[in-house]
Amino acid sequence: MITLKDVQDAEERIRHIAHVTPILQSGQLSKLCGNHLFLKSEHLQKTGSFKIRGASNKVINAVENGGKYVTTASSGNHGQAVSYVANNYGIPATIVVPENVSACKVNAIRAYNGKVEVCGTTSKERLPRAQAIANKENGVYIPPYDDPFVMAGQGTVGLEILNQVENIDAIIVPIGGGGLISGILTAIKETNPKIKVIGVEPYSAKDTYLSLQNKKITAFPATTIADGLRTSQPGDLTFPVLMKYLDDLVLVSEEEIRQAFSFVMERMKQLIEPSSATTIAAAMFNKLNVQDKNIVTVISGGNVDLGKIHQYIGNTM
């Protein structure tokens, strides 16, 4: 289990790379949700998502320990982040991506001088491949979520929220492999345990939901439009943190994600990923069982393939 000090150390280590992202508000959205809504805008983060935080913390540690080459497996955002940091430190990076990866994410990886290798469609296929490349080439594998340095780096989102918003009642976080929410849980619950942390998954990618129900890691084949949340099961390191600290986990439908995506784009003029829209959907469709509270929704990323936007549009409310 990582600690609050691990997250605080990560904040210092990555300060020169990651942005402190702004908090956005919308009166219309707050009224619609029946709560005072604050959006932690990681879609405005360097490389377009929160992933730069964990990637920076892990890659810097690897370099400090003599690492000269890194690999990772990613549906896109983590790969972009690893490529960016590795390029900054002058070392090569190979990113193993799925066959259905968004073109915009592959283009960004290559723009940061990352080498792209395509492997399968699931995390179970690409993770071992990235590890095998690292072993063969004497490199360092940078896990996308199941690693203490990665988790601690993502937890810096939580520290920033505490400094930016007063009197927080709940923080809503999307769940893929669990790196982001496990880091935020550690930062929040070891600072102010009264603040609720609620996870969100799509119905069609509910592996963590089932794992919590079964009290053991349970795989589930994901088919959601929220491509950043298509991990087939929670991590061995992230899952115990959720078991210990998570207050609740709610599920949203594909149409609810589309409506939230469309509302934020149309009314707030912000382009966010469907993965990010899950937290807005949870608030918009009364999944949180709270009213008239201060709610922070984590907007995890904004790397959207423009050619696929028509697939994400729903009816606005």
C-alpha positions as CSV (number, residue, x, y, z in Angstrom):
1,M,0.0,0.0,0.0
2,I,1.3,3.5,-0.8
3,T,1.2,6.2,1.8
4,L,0.4,9.9,1.9
5,K,4.1,10.6,2.1
6,D,4.6,8.7,-1.2
7,V,2.1,11.0,-2.8
8,Q,3.7,14.1,-1.3
9,D,7.2,12.9,-2.5
10,A,5.7,12.4,-6.0
11,E,4.3,15.9,-6.0
12,E,7.9,17.2,-5.4
13,R,9.4,14.9,-8.0
14,I,7.1,15.8,-10.8
15,R,6.6,19.5,-10.1
16,H,8.8,20.6,-13.0
17,I,6.8,18.5,-15.5
18,A,3.1,18.2,-14.6
19,H,0.7,21.3,-14.6
20,V,-1.5,22.2,-11.7
21,T,-4.7,22.0,-13.6
22,P,-7.7,24.4,-13.1
23,I,-11.0,23.8,-11.5
24,L,-13.9,24.6,-13.8
25,Q,-17.5,25.3,-12.9
26,S,-20.9,25.5,-14.7
27,G,-24.0,27.0,-13.1
28,Q,-26.2,25.1,-15.6
29,L,-24.4,21.8,-14.8
30,S,-24.6,22.3,-11.0
31,K,-28.3,23.1,-11.3
32,L,-29.0,20.1,-13.4
33,C,-27.1,17.8,-11.0
34,G,-28.6,19.3,-7.8
35,N,-25.1,19.8,-6.4
36,H,-22.3,22.4,-6.5
37,L,-20.1,20.8,-9.1
38,F,-16.4,21.4,-9.6
39,L,-14.5,19.9,-12.5
40,K,-10.8,19.0,-11.9
41,S,-9.6,19.5,-15.4
42,E,-7.0,17.0,-16.2
43,H,-8.0,17.2,-19.9
44,L,-6.0,20.4,-19.8
45,Q,-2.9,18.6,-18.4
46,K,0.3,18.2,-20.3
47,T,-0.1,15.4,-22.9
48,G,-3.9,15.7,-22.4
49,S,-4.5,13.5,-19.4
50,F,-3.6,12.8,-15.7
51,K,-1.3,10.0,-16.9
52,I,1.7,12.4,-17.1
53,R,1.7,12.4,-13.3
54,G,2.3,8.7,-12.7
55,A,4.5,8.3,-15.8
56,S,6.8,11.1,-14.7
57,N,7.1,9.8,-11.2
58,K,8.0,6.3,-12.4
59,V,10.3,7.3,-15.4
60,I,12.2,9.7,-13.3
61,N,12.8,7.0,-10.7
62,A,14.0,4.7,-13.4
63,V,16.4,7.2,-14.8
64,E,17.7,8.0,-11.3
65,N,18.5,4.3,-11.0
66,G,20.3,4.0,-14.3
67,G,17.5,3.2,-16.7
68,K,18.3,4.0,-20.3
69,Y,15.3,2.6,-22.1
70,V,11.6,2.2,-21.1
71,T,8.6,0.3,-22.4
72,T,4.9,0.3,-21.5
73,A,1.5,-1.0,-22.6
74,S,-1.2,1.5,-23.1
75,S,-4.6,2.2,-24.8
76,G,-3.0,5.6,-25.5
77,N,-2.8,8.2,-22.7
78,H,-0.2,6.5,-20.6
79,G,1.8,5.8,-23.7
80,Q,1.8,9.4,-24.6
81,A,2.9,10.4,-21.1
82,V,5.7,7.8,-21.0
83,S,6.9,8.9,-24.4
84,Y,6.9,12.6,-23.4
85,V,8.9,12.1,-20.2
86,A,11.3,9.6,-21.7
87,N,12.0,12.0,-24.6
88,N,12.6,14.8,-22.0
89,Y,15.2,12.7,-20.4
90,G,16.8,11.6,-23.7
91,I,16.0,7.9,-23.5
92,P,14.0,5.8,-26.0
93,A,10.6,4.4,-25.3
94,T,8.5,1.6,-26.9
95,I,4.7,1.7,-26.4
96,V,2.6,-1.4,-27.0
97,V,-0.9,-0.4,-28.0
98,P,-4.1,-2.3,-28.9
99,E,-5.3,-2.8,-32.5
100,N,-8.2,-0.5,-31.9
101,V,-6.2,2.4,-30.4
102,S,-7.3,5.9,-31.3
103,A,-5.3,7.4,-34.1
104,C,-4.9,10.7,-32.3
105,K,-3.2,8.9,-29.4
106,V,-0.8,7.0,-31.7
107,N,0.1,10.2,-33.5
108,A,0.9,11.9,-30.2
109,I,3.1,9.0,-29.1
110,R,5.1,9.2,-32.3
111,A,5.3,13.0,-31.9
112,Y,7.0,12.5,-28.6
113,N,9.5,10.1,-30.3
114,G,7.9,7.0,-28.9
115,K,8.1,3.7,-30.9
116,V,4.7,2.1,-31.4
117,E,4.1,-1.7,-31.5
118,V,0.5,-3.0,-32.0
119,C,-0.5,-6.1,-30.0
120,G,-4.0,-7.6,-29.7
121,T,-7.0,-5.8,-28.3
122,T,-6.9,-6.5,-24.6
123,S,-4.6,-5.5,-21.7
124,K,-3.9,-9.1,-21.0
125,E,-2.2,-9.3,-24.5
126,R,-0.3,-6.1,-24.5
127,L,1.0,-6.0,-20.9
128,P,3.1,-9.2,-21.2
129,R,4.4,-8.0,-24.6
130,A,5.7,-4.7,-23.1
131,Q,7.3,-6.6,-20.2
132,A,8.9,-9.0,-22.6
133,I,10.4,-6.2,-24.7
134,A,11.8,-4.6,-21.5
135,N,13.4,-7.8,-20.4
136,K,14.9,-8.6,-23.8
137,E,16.4,-5.1,-24.2
138,N,17.5,-4.6,-20.6
139,G,14.9,-1.8,-20.3
140,V,12.5,-0.7,-17.5
141,Y,8.9,-1.5,-17.8
142,I,6.6,1.3,-16.8
143,P,3.2,-0.2,-15.7
144,P,0.1,1.8,-16.7
145,Y,-1.4,1.6,-13.2
146,D,-0.3,-1.3,-11.0
147,D,2.9,0.3,-9.6
148,P,3.6,2.3,-6.4
149,F,5.3,5.1,-8.2
150,V,2.6,5.4,-10.8
151,M,-0.2,5.3,-8.1
152,A,1.6,7.9,-6.0
153,G,2.0,10.1,-9.0
154,Q,-1.7,9.9,-9.9
155,G,-2.5,10.7,-6.2
156,T,-1.2,14.2,-6.7
157,V,-4.5,15.0,-8.3
158,G,-6.0,14.5,-4.9
159,L,-3.5,16.8,-3.2
160,E,-4.3,19.6,-5.7
161,I,-8.0,19.2,-5.2
162,L,-7.6,19.7,-1.5
163,N,-5.8,23.0,-2.1
164,Q,-8.2,24.2,-4.7
165,V,-11.7,23.5,-3.4
166,E,-13.0,24.3,0.1
167,N,-15.5,22.2,2.1
168,I,-15.5,19.2,-0.3
169,D,-18.2,16.6,0.4
170,A,-17.3,14.0,-2.3
171,I,-14.8,13.4,-5.2
172,I,-15.9,11.4,-8.2
173,V,-13.3,9.4,-10.1
174,P,-13.4,7.2,-13.2
175,I,-11.9,3.7,-12.7
176,G,-9.9,1.8,-15.3
177,G,-7.1,-0.2,-13.8
178,G,-7.4,1.7,-10.6
179,G,-4.1,3.7,-10.6
180,L,-5.8,7.1,-10.5
181,I,-8.4,6.3,-7.9
182,S,-6.1,4.4,-5.6
183,G,-3.7,7.4,-5.6
184,I,-6.5,9.8,-4.9
185,L,-8.0,7.6,-2.2
186,T,-4.6,7.5,-0.4
187,A,-4.2,11.3,-0.7
188,I,-7.7,12.1,0.5
189,K,-8.4,9.4,3.1
190,E,-5.0,9.9,4.8
191,T,-5.7,13.7,4.9
192,N,-9.4,14.1,5.5
193,P,-11.3,10.8,5.7
194,K,-14.6,12.5,6.0
195,I,-14.5,13.3,2.3
196,K,-16.2,10.6,0.3
197,V,-14.5,9.2,-2.8
198,I,-16.9,7.5,-5.3
199,G,-15.7,5.5,-8.3
200,V,-17.5,5.3,-11.6
201,E,-17.4,2.6,-14.3
202,P,-19.5,2.0,-17.4
203,Y,-22.0,-0.9,-17.1
204,S,-20.1,-2.5,-20.0
205,A,-16.7,-2.3,-18.2
206,K,-17.7,-3.2,-14.7
207,D,-14.7,-5.3,-13.7
208,T,-13.9,-3.3,-10.5
209,Y,-17.6,-3.3,-9.5
210,L,-17.8,-7.1,-9.8
211,S,-14.4,-7.4,-8.0
212,L,-15.7,-5.4,-5.1
213,Q,-18.9,-7.4,-5.0
214,N,-17.0,-10.7,-5.0
215,K,-14.2,-9.3,-2.7
216,K,-11.7,-10.7,-5.1
217,I,-10.2,-9.6,-8.5
218,T,-12.7,-10.5,-11.2
219,A,-12.2,-10.1,-14.9
220,F,-14.9,-8.7,-17.2
221,P,-14.6,-8.1,-21.0
222,A,-15.0,-4.4,-21.6
223,T,-16.8,-3.0,-24.7
224,T,-17.4,0.6,-23.7
225,I,-16.9,3.8,-25.8
226,A,-14.8,5.0,-22.8
227,D,-11.6,3.5,-24.2
228,G,-9.5,4.6,-21.3
229,L,-11.6,2.4,-19.0
230,R,-11.4,-0.8,-21.0
231,T,-9.0,-2.6,-18.6
232,S,-10.3,-6.1,-18.1
233,Q,-9.6,-6.3,-14.3
234,P,-8.3,-4.1,-11.5
235,G,-4.6,-4.3,-10.5
236,D,-3.1,-6.5,-7.8
237,L,-1.8,-3.4,-6.0
238,T,-4.6,-1.0,-6.7
239,F,-7.5,-3.3,-5.7
240,P,-6.6,-3.5,-2.0
241,V,-6.6,0.3,-1.8
242,L,-10.1,0.4,-3.1
243,M,-11.2,-2.4,-0.8
244,K,-9.8,-0.4,2.2
245,Y,-10.9,3.1,1.3
246,L,-13.6,3.4,-1.4
247,D,-16.9,4.7,-0.2
248,D,-19.0,3.7,-3.2
249,L,-18.9,2.7,-6.9
250,V,-21.6,3.6,-9.3
251,L,-22.3,2.5,-12.9
252,V,-23.3,4.5,-15.9
253,S,-24.7,3.5,-19.3
254,E,-23.3,4.2,-22.7
255,E,-26.1,6.6,-23.5
256,E,-25.6,8.5,-20.2
257,I,-21.9,8.8,-21.1
258,R,-22.8,10.2,-24.5
259,Q,-25.2,12.7,-23.0
260,A,-22.6,13.9,-20.5
261,F,-20.0,14.2,-23.2
262,S,-22.4,16.2,-25.3
263,F,-23.4,18.5,-22.5
264,V,-19.8,19.4,-21.5
265,M,-18.9,20.1,-25.2
266,E,-22.0,22.0,-26.1
267,R,-22.6,24.0,-22.9
268,M,-19.1,24.3,-21.4
269,K,-17.1,24.3,-24.7
270,Q,-14.8,21.7,-23.3
271,L,-13.7,18.6,-25.3
272,I,-13.3,15.7,-22.9
273,E,-12.9,11.9,-23.4
274,P,-15.8,9.6,-22.9
275,S,-13.8,8.1,-20.0
276,S,-14.0,11.6,-18.4
277,A,-17.6,12.0,-19.1
278,T,-18.5,9.0,-16.8
279,T,-18.0,11.2,-13.7
280,I,-20.3,13.9,-15.2
281,A,-22.8,11.3,-16.1
282,A,-22.8,9.9,-12.5
283,A,-23.7,13.4,-11.3
284,M,-26.2,14.3,-14.1
285,F,-28.2,11.1,-13.7
286,N,-28.4,11.1,-9.8
287,K,-26.2,8.1,-9.3
288,L,-24.5,9.7,-6.3
289,N,-27.4,9.8,-3.8
290,V,-26.4,13.2,-2.6
291,Q,-28.0,16.7,-3.0
292,D,-26.8,20.3,-2.5
293,K,-23.2,19.2,-1.7
294,N,-19.8,20.3,-3.0
295,I,-18.8,17.6,-5.5
296,V,-15.5,17.4,-7.4
297,T,-15.6,15.4,-10.6
298,V,-12.2,14.3,-12.0
299,I,-12.0,15.0,-15.7
300,S,-9.3,12.5,-16.5
301,G,-8.4,13.4,-20.1
302,G,-9.2,15.1,-23.4
303,N,-7.5,13.1,-26.1
304,V,-10.4,12.5,-28.5
305,D,-10.1,11.1,-32.0
306,L,-11.9,13.8,-33.9
307,G,-13.0,11.3,-36.5
308,K,-15.0,9.4,-33.9
309,I,-16.8,12.3,-32.2
310,H,-20.1,11.4,-33.9
311,Q,-20.0,8.1,-32.0
312,Y,-19.9,9.9,-28.7
313,I,-22.7,12.4,-29.3
314,G,-26.0,12.0,-27.3
315,N,-29.1,14.0,-26.6
316,T,-28.3,17.0,-24.4
317,M,-30.6,17.8,-21.4
